[in-house]
Amino acid sequence: MPEYTVTFARSARKELQALDRTIATRVLRRIEALAATPRPVGCKKLEGAENLWRIRVGDWRVVYSVDDSKLLVDVSAVRHRRDVYR
């Protein structure tokens, strides 16, 4: 299976950098795993959005889109669960 390229929106990169180092490491590990499996077990498609998915990492959520034709995963948000869907 081909590897996907993982890109970050500028806002998602800032959100990731603002996290505590231990949490950021866990989140980044899960994001890097999206390159091999863009829709891992436990991911959910967001309702009302054309191509948005989310994965859970503890209390944190990673929202991303997948473009299978370009083999691209674009991370758009890394937020706490209370803030991510607003």
C-alpha positions as CSV (number, residue, x, y, z in Angstrom):
1,M,0.0,0.0,0.0
2,P,1.4,3.4,-0.9
3,E,2.3,6.0,1.7
4,Y,0.2,9.1,2.0
5,T,1.8,12.6,2.5
6,V,0.7,14.3,5.7
7,T,0.4,18.1,5.5
8,F,-0.7,20.6,8.2
9,A,-2.8,23.7,8.0
10,R,-0.9,26.6,9.6
11,S,-3.5,26.8,12.4
12,A,-3.2,23.0,13.1
13,R,0.6,23.4,13.3
14,K,0.3,26.2,15.9
15,E,-2.2,24.2,17.9
16,L,0.1,21.3,18.0
17,Q,3.1,23.4,19.0
18,A,1.1,24.9,21.9
19,L,0.4,21.5,23.4
20,D,2.3,20.1,26.4
21,R,5.3,18.1,25.1
22,T,4.0,14.7,26.3
23,I,0.6,15.2,24.7
24,A,2.1,16.6,21.5
25,T,4.3,13.6,21.2
26,R,1.3,11.2,21.5
27,V,-0.7,13.3,19.0
28,L,2.2,13.5,16.5
29,R,2.8,9.8,16.7
30,R,-0.9,9.2,15.7
31,I,-0.7,11.8,12.9
32,E,2.4,10.2,11.5
33,A,0.6,6.8,11.5
34,L,-2.0,8.3,9.2
35,A,0.6,8.2,6.4
36,A,0.3,4.4,6.3
37,T,-3.4,4.1,7.3
38,P,-5.4,7.3,6.6
39,R,-8.6,5.8,8.0
40,P,-7.5,3.8,11.1
41,V,-9.7,1.7,13.3
42,G,-11.7,4.1,15.4
43,C,-11.7,7.1,13.0
44,K,-15.0,8.7,12.3
45,K,-16.3,10.6,9.4
46,L,-17.7,14.0,10.5
47,E,-21.3,14.6,9.7
48,G,-22.2,17.6,7.6
49,A,-18.7,17.7,6.1
50,E,-17.8,16.4,2.7
51,N,-14.5,14.8,3.4
52,L,-13.5,15.4,7.0
53,W,-12.5,12.6,9.4
54,R,-11.4,12.7,13.1
55,I,-9.3,10.5,15.3
56,R,-9.2,10.5,19.1
57,V,-6.0,10.8,21.1
58,G,-7.1,10.9,24.7
59,D,-9.0,14.1,25.2
60,W,-7.6,15.6,22.0
61,R,-9.1,15.3,18.5
62,V,-7.3,15.5,15.2
63,V,-9.5,16.6,12.3
64,Y,-8.2,15.9,8.8
65,S,-9.2,15.3,5.2
66,V,-8.1,12.5,2.9
67,D,-7.5,12.9,-0.8
68,D,-7.0,9.4,-2.2
69,S,-6.3,10.5,-5.8
70,K,-3.2,12.6,-4.6
71,L,-2.3,10.3,-1.6
72,L,-2.6,13.3,0.7
73,V,-3.8,13.6,4.3
74,D,-4.3,17.3,5.3
75,V,-4.6,17.9,9.1
76,S,-6.8,20.9,9.7
77,A,-7.3,21.0,13.5
78,V,-5.7,19.6,16.7
79,R,-8.0,20.6,19.6
80,H,-9.3,19.6,22.9
81,R,-12.6,17.6,22.7
82,R,-14.6,20.5,24.2
83,D,-13.5,22.9,21.5
84,V,-13.1,20.9,18.3
85,Y,-16.7,20.9,17.0
86,R,-17.5,24.6,17.6
